[in-house]
Amino acid sequence: MTEPSPGVAAAMEGELRLLDPLVRASAELLTQVLHPDYREIDSAGRVWNRDTMIASLTAEDAPRPGPLTASRMCGEQLDDEFVHLTYDTETKGHLAHRSSLWRLTDTGWVLYFHQATPFAMAADSGPGQD
């Protein structure tokens, strides 16, 4: 197995950082990791931007999903500026395929776009699996 490119490695590190409950609860840390033009389509089909995502995650009454477990993470360097990651997450029995687009900026790699799609293990064996 070959080592990931520096961009893919940085995007993977950033993605795992975003799964940390301490990062998810900090507007300051989220601002550092989410691109100003960030967009997300969550597993319920809702569309988010950077401001609404940060407000939702850091609200005093925000639901805390508990530990998120990531698996099958893989990435591809699309060009000098973009990396695409795919992976699965599990939290409290809820499974989602995830796709993230990371962008290189003057301050480093930041999350530009993210989409999550729920799935059931019996119905799908995971990203890239046929």
MARRO-251732 format. One record per residue: x, y negated, z of N, C-alpha, C in turn. Coordinates in Angstrom, 1 decimal. Layout:
<rs>
      n_u      n_v      n_w     ca_u     ca_v     ca_w      c_u      c_v      c_w
        X        Y        Z        X        Y        Z        X        Y        Z
...
</rs>
This chain:
<rs>
      n_u      n_v      n_w     ca_u     ca_v     ca_w      c_u      c_v      c_w
      0.8      1.2      0.0      0.0      0.0      0.0      0.9     -1.2      0.0
      0.6     -2.2     -0.9      1.4     -3.4     -0.9      0.9     -4.4      0.1
      1.9     -5.3      0.5      1.6     -6.3      1.4      0.7     -7.4      0.7
     -0.2     -8.0      1.5     -1.0     -9.0      0.8     -0.2    -10.3      0.6
     -0.6    -11.1     -0.4      0.1    -12.4     -0.7      0.0    -13.2      0.6
      0.9    -14.2      0.7      0.8    -15.1      1.9     -0.6    -15.8      2.0
     -1.2    -16.1      0.8     -2.6    -16.7      0.9     -3.6    -15.8      1.4
     -3.6    -14.5      1.0     -4.5    -13.5      1.4     -4.3    -13.3      2.9
     -3.1    -13.2      3.3     -2.8    -13.0      4.8     -3.3    -14.1      5.6
     -3.1    -15.4      5.1     -3.6    -16.5      5.9     -5.1    -16.5      5.9
     -5.8    -16.2      4.8     -7.2    -16.2      4.8     -7.7    -15.1      5.8
     -7.1    -13.9      5.8     -7.5    -12.9      6.7     -7.3    -13.3      8.2
     -6.2    -13.9      8.4     -6.0    -14.4      9.8     -7.1    -15.5     10.2
     -7.4    -16.4      9.3     -8.4    -17.3      9.5     -9.8    -16.7      9.7
    -10.1    -15.7      8.9    -11.4    -15.0      9.0    -11.5    -14.4     10.4
    -10.5    -13.7     10.8    -10.5    -13.0     12.1    -10.6    -14.0     13.2
    -10.0    -15.1     13.0    -10.0    -16.2     14.0    -11.5    -16.7     14.2
    -12.2    -16.8     13.1    -13.6    -17.2     13.1    -14.5    -16.3     13.9
    -14.1    -15.0     14.0    -14.9    -14.0     14.7    -14.7    -14.2     16.3
    -13.7    -14.9     16.7    -13.4    -15.1     18.1    -14.5    -16.0     18.7
    -15.2    -15.6     19.8    -16.2    -16.4     20.4    -15.7    -17.7     20.9
    -14.5    -17.8     21.3    -13.9    -19.1     21.7    -13.9    -20.1     20.6
    -13.5    -19.6     19.4    -13.4    -20.5     18.2    -14.8    -20.9     17.8
    -15.7    -19.9     17.8    -17.1    -20.2     17.4    -17.8    -21.2     18.3
    -17.4    -21.3     19.5    -18.0    -22.3     20.4    -17.3    -23.6     20.5
    -16.3    -23.9     19.7    -15.5    -25.1     19.7    -15.7    -25.9     18.5
    -16.3    -27.1     18.5    -16.5    -27.9     17.4    -15.1    -28.3     16.8
    -14.2    -28.6     17.7    -12.8    -29.0     17.3    -12.2    -27.9     16.5
    -12.2    -26.7     17.0    -11.6    -25.6     16.2    -12.3    -25.3     14.9
    -13.6    -25.3     15.0    -14.4    -25.1     13.7    -14.1    -26.1     12.7
    -13.9    -27.4     13.1    -13.6    -28.4     12.1    -12.3    -28.2     11.5
    -11.4    -27.6     12.2    -10.0    -27.3     11.6    -10.1    -26.1     10.6
    -11.1    -25.2     10.7    -11.1    -24.0      9.9    -12.1    -24.1      8.7
    -13.1    -25.0      8.9    -14.2    -25.1      7.8    -13.9    -26.3      6.9
    -13.9    -26.1      5.6    -13.6    -27.1      4.7    -14.8    -28.2      4.8
    -14.5    -29.5      4.5    -15.5    -30.5      4.6    -16.7    -30.2      3.7
    -16.5    -29.5      2.6    -17.6    -29.1      1.7    -18.1    -27.7      1.9
    -17.8    -27.1      3.0    -18.2    -25.8      3.4    -19.7    -25.5      3.1
    -20.0    -24.4      2.6    -21.4    -23.9      2.4    -21.4    -22.4      2.8
    -22.6    -22.0      3.4    -22.8    -20.6      3.7    -24.2    -20.2      3.4
    -24.4    -19.0      3.0    -25.7    -18.3      2.9    -25.6    -17.2      3.9
    -26.4    -17.3      5.0    -26.3    -16.2      6.0    -27.1    -15.0      5.7
    -27.0    -14.0      6.6    -27.7    -12.7      6.3    -29.2    -12.8      6.3
    -29.7    -13.9      6.8    -31.2    -14.1      6.7    -31.6    -15.0      5.5
    -30.6    -15.4      4.7    -30.9    -16.2      3.5    -30.9    -17.7      3.7
    -30.6    -18.1      4.9    -30.5    -19.5      5.2    -29.2    -20.1      4.6
    -29.3    -21.4      4.2    -28.2    -22.1      3.6    -27.7    -23.1      4.7
    -26.4    -23.1      4.9    -25.8    -24.0      5.9    -24.7    -24.8      5.2
    -24.4    -26.0      5.8    -23.2    -26.8      5.5    -22.4    -26.9      6.7
    -21.2    -27.5      6.6    -20.3    -27.6      7.7    -20.9    -28.2      9.0
    -21.6    -29.3      8.8    -22.2    -30.0     10.0    -23.2    -29.2     10.6
    -24.1    -28.6      9.8    -25.2    -27.8     10.5    -24.7    -26.5     11.1
    -23.6    -25.9     10.5    -23.1    -24.7     11.1    -22.4    -25.0     12.4
    -21.6    -26.1     12.4    -20.9    -26.4     13.7    -21.9    -26.8     14.7
    -22.9    -27.5     14.4    -24.0    -27.9     15.4    -24.7    -26.6     15.9
    -25.0    -25.7     15.1    -25.7    -24.5     15.5    -24.8    -23.6     16.4
    -23.5    -23.4     16.0    -22.7    -22.6     16.7    -22.3    -23.1     18.1
    -22.2    -24.5     18.2    -21.7    -25.1     19.4    -22.8    -25.6     20.3
    -24.1    -25.5     19.9    -25.2    -25.9     20.7    -25.2    -25.2     22.1
    -25.6    -25.9     23.1    -25.6    -25.3     24.5    -26.4    -24.1     24.5
    -27.5    -24.1     23.8    -28.4    -22.9     23.8    -28.2    -22.0     22.6
    -27.0    -22.1     22.0    -26.7    -21.2     20.8    -26.7    -19.8     21.3
    -27.3    -18.9     20.5    -27.3    -17.5     20.8    -25.8    -17.0     20.7
    -25.4    -16.1     21.6    -24.1    -15.6     21.5    -24.3    -14.1     21.1
    -23.9    -13.8     19.9    -24.1    -12.4     19.4    -23.3    -11.3     20.0
    -22.3    -11.7     20.8    -21.4    -10.7     21.4    -20.3    -10.4     20.4
    -19.5     -9.4     20.7    -18.4     -9.2     19.8    -18.8     -8.8     18.4
    -18.1     -9.4     17.4    -18.2     -9.0     16.0    -17.0     -8.2     15.7
    -17.3     -7.0     15.1    -16.3     -6.1     14.7    -16.2     -6.2     13.1
    -15.0     -6.4     12.6    -14.7     -6.5     11.2    -14.1     -5.2     10.7
    -14.4     -4.7      9.6    -13.8     -3.5      9.0    -13.7     -3.7      7.5
    -12.9     -2.9      6.9    -12.7     -2.8      5.4    -12.4     -4.2      4.8
    -11.6     -5.0      5.5    -11.3     -6.3      4.9    -10.3     -6.2      3.8
    -10.5     -6.8      2.7     -9.6     -6.8      1.6     -9.7     -8.2      0.9
     -8.6     -8.6      0.3     -8.6     -9.9     -0.4     -7.9     -9.9     -1.7
     -8.1    -11.0     -2.4     -7.5    -11.2     -3.7     -7.2    -12.6     -3.9
     -5.9    -12.9     -4.2     -5.5    -14.3     -4.5     -6.0    -14.6     -5.9
     -7.0    -15.5     -6.1     -7.6    -15.8     -7.4     -6.7    -16.8     -8.2
     -6.1    -17.7     -7.5     -5.1    -18.6     -8.1     -4.3    -19.3     -7.0
     -3.6    -20.3     -7.2     -2.8    -20.9     -6.2     -3.6    -21.5     -5.1
     -4.9    -21.9     -5.4     -5.7    -22.6     -4.5     -6.8    -21.8     -3.8
     -7.2    -20.6     -4.3     -8.3    -19.9     -3.8     -8.0    -18.4     -3.5
     -8.5    -17.9     -2.4     -8.5    -16.5     -2.0     -9.9    -16.0     -1.8
    -10.2    -14.8     -2.3    -11.5    -14.2     -2.0    -11.3    -13.0     -1.1
    -12.1    -13.0      0.0    -12.1    -11.9      0.9    -13.5    -11.2      0.9
    -13.5     -9.9      1.1    -14.7     -9.2      1.4    -14.4     -8.3      2.6
    -15.5     -8.0      3.4    -15.3     -7.2      4.6    -16.7     -6.9      5.1
    -16.8     -6.0      6.1    -18.1     -5.7      6.8    -18.0     -6.1      8.2
    -19.1     -6.5      8.8    -19.1     -6.8     10.2    -20.2     -6.0     10.9
    -20.1     -5.7     12.2    -21.1     -5.1     13.0    -21.1     -5.8     14.3
    -22.4     -6.1     14.7    -22.6     -6.7     16.0    -23.9     -6.2     16.5
    -23.9     -5.6     17.7    -25.1     -5.1     18.3    -26.0     -4.3     17.3
    -25.3     -3.4     16.5    -26.0     -2.6     15.6    -26.4     -3.2     14.3
    -26.2     -4.5     14.1    -26.5     -5.2     12.9    -25.3     -5.2     12.0
    -25.4     -4.7     10.7    -24.3     -4.6      9.8    -24.5     -5.6      8.7
    -23.4     -6.2      8.2    -23.4     -7.1      7.1    -22.2     -7.0      6.2
    -22.4     -7.0      4.9    -21.3     -7.2      3.9    -21.0     -8.7      3.9
    -19.8     -9.0      3.9    -19.4    -10.5      3.9    -18.4    -10.8      2.8
    -18.6    -12.0      2.2    -17.7    -12.5      1.2    -17.4    -13.9      1.5
    -16.1    -14.2      1.5    -15.6    -15.5      1.8    -14.6    -16.0      0.7
    -14.7    -17.3      0.5    -13.8    -18.0     -0.4    -13.0    -19.0      0.4
    -11.7    -18.8      0.5    -10.8    -19.7      1.2    -10.1    -20.6      0.2
     -9.9    -21.8      0.6     -9.2    -22.8     -0.2     -8.0    -23.4      0.5
     -6.9    -23.6     -0.3     -5.7    -24.2      0.2     -5.9    -25.7      0.2
     -5.7    -26.4      1.3     -5.7    -27.8      1.4     -4.4    -28.3      1.9
     -4.2    -29.6      2.1     -3.0    -30.2      2.6     -2.7    -29.7      4.0
     -3.8    -29.3      4.7     -3.6    -28.9      6.1     -3.6    -27.4      6.3
     -3.7    -26.6      5.1     -3.6    -25.2      5.2     -4.9    -24.6      4.6
     -5.0    -23.3      4.8     -6.2    -22.5      4.3     -7.4    -22.7      5.2
     -8.5    -23.1      4.5     -9.8    -23.4      5.2    -10.9    -22.6      4.5
    -11.9    -22.3      5.2    -13.1    -21.6      4.6    -13.9    -22.5      3.8
    -14.1    -22.2      2.6    -14.9    -23.1      1.6    -16.3    -22.6      1.4
    -16.5    -21.2      1.3    -17.8    -20.7      1.1    -17.9    -19.3      1.8
    -19.0    -19.0      2.3    -19.2    -17.6      2.9    -20.7    -17.2      2.7
    -20.8    -15.9      2.4    -22.1    -15.3      2.3    -22.1    -13.9      3.0
    -23.3    -13.6      3.6    -23.4    -12.4      4.4    -24.7    -11.7      3.8
    -24.6    -10.4      3.6    -25.8     -9.6      3.2    -26.0     -8.4      4.1
    -27.1     -8.3      4.8    -27.3     -7.2      5.7    -27.4     -5.8      4.9
    -27.0     -4.8      5.6    -27.1     -3.4      5.0    -27.2     -2.4      6.0
    -27.7     -1.2      5.6    -27.8     -0.1      6.5    -26.8      0.9      6.1
    -26.1      1.5      7.1    -25.0      2.4      6.8    -25.4      3.6      5.9
    -26.6      4.1      6.1    -27.0      5.2      5.3    -27.3      4.9      3.8
    -27.6      3.6      3.6    -27.9      3.1      2.2    -26.7      2.7      1.5
    -25.6      2.4      2.1    -24.4      1.8      1.5    -23.1      2.2      2.2
    -22.1      2.6      1.5    -20.9      3.0      2.2    -19.9      1.9      2.3
    -20.1      0.7      1.8    -19.2     -0.4      2.0    -18.7     -1.0      0.8
    -18.0     -2.1      0.9    -17.5     -2.9     -0.3    -16.5     -2.0     -1.1
    -16.7     -2.1     -2.4    -15.8     -1.3     -3.2    -16.0      0.2     -3.2
    -17.0      0.6     -2.5    -17.2      2.1     -2.4    -18.3      2.5     -3.4
    -18.1      3.5     -4.2    -19.2      3.9     -5.1    -19.7      5.3     -4.7
</rs>
